[in-house]
Amino acid sequence: MVKMLVETTGDFMFTDGTANQDVQPHRPSVVKDSPFIKMKIADKKIRVLDEDVGDKTDAEFEKEWEAKQ
């Protein structure tokens, strides 16, 4: 399954219960592609920053992101 880097388009978060993943409100998040994520992208509530981040997890991305802040 493809993992992508996304962010919300506002000050809110989403929980994708079927894929057991969250899109965080104040930082980009690594998520697996799912129908829920596709719907939020189509509704312009989530924007895609990178379409394929390989095997990187959200926890790994969060550590890297925090180190740059």
N, C-alpha and C positions, 0 to 999 in steps of 0.2 A: 504494500500500500504506500502511496506517495505521501510524504510529509512536506508541509509548506510552512513558510513564515508569514504570519498574518498579523494585522492589528485592527482594533475597532476604529470606527470613524467618529466616535464620540467618547464621552466619559462614562462608559458602561462596560460590563463584561457579559460573556455568554458562557453557558454550560451546555455542552453537547453530551447529554446523558447516554445516548446509544453508543457513543465511541469513548465515553469516560474521559473527557478532556475539557479544558477551559480555555477561553480566549480572555486574557487578562486585560484590565481596564487601562493600565498606565505603562504598558510595555508591549512590544511585539511578543507573539507566542508561536511556538512550533506546534502544529496540529496535524493530525491525519486527515486526508481528504475524506469527506463523508457527505451524505445528502444534506444534513443540517448545515454544515459549513458552506456547501454550494448555495443553499437557499439564502444564507446571510450575505454571501458575496453578491448574489443576484439582486438582493434588496438594498445593496450598497451600505450595509451595516458593518461589513468587514472588508478590508482591502488586502490584497495579496502583495507581499513585499518580495518573496522569493518562491517560485513554484516547485522547487525540489531542493530540500536541505539534506538529502541523503538519510543517514541513520541517526542524525543528531536528535537528542531528546529536548523537551522544553526545559528541563532542569539544567542541562548542559548549556543551552542558549542563555538561560537566566543568569548563570554564573558569569559567562562572558560579557553579557550586557551590563551587569552590575559593576564589573571591573572597569568598564569604559566610562562609567558615569562619574 
